[in-house]
């Protein structure tokens, strides 16, 4: 059983939102949390969750091209079409 989807949601809510609904973390810290979740998903071969997290980061300019190409946790996805597409979006 994969608990990653539940962890994804719970962890983000627990870490990011305080009792007033405001964000507790700075933008860079939020991006770090999401990137670490993407890496964890990659290590567990949960491609859909890695894709979701990385797409979010690219869409908000929260990740660099060097992060995508340099992190060894993401190596299994580097030849995937969706990953190449993210690299192109990140590069523009």
Residue pairs with C-beta under 8 A, 6 or more apart in sequence:
2 44
2 46
4 40
4 41
4 44
4 46
4 49
5 49
7 37
8 37
8 41
8 49
8 53
11 33
11 37
12 33
12 34
12 37
15 24
15 25
15 33
16 23
16 24
16 25
16 30
16 33
17 23
17 24
18 24
23 30
25 33
27 62
28 62
30 62
31 57
31 60
31 62
31 63
34 53
34 56
34 57
34 62
35 53
35 54
35 57
35 62
35 63
35 67
37 49
37 53
38 49
38 50
38 53
38 54
38 57
38 74
39 50
39 71
39 73
39 74
40 73
41 47
41 49
41 50
41 53
42 50
42 73
42 74
42 76
42 77
43 73
45 76
47 77
47 80
50 74
50 77
51 82
51 83
54 63
54 68
54 74
54 83
54 86
55 86
56 62
57 63
58 86
58 89
58 90
63 90
64 90
65 87
65 90
65 91
68 74
68 83
68 86
68 87
68 90
69 78
69 87
74 83
77 83
78 84
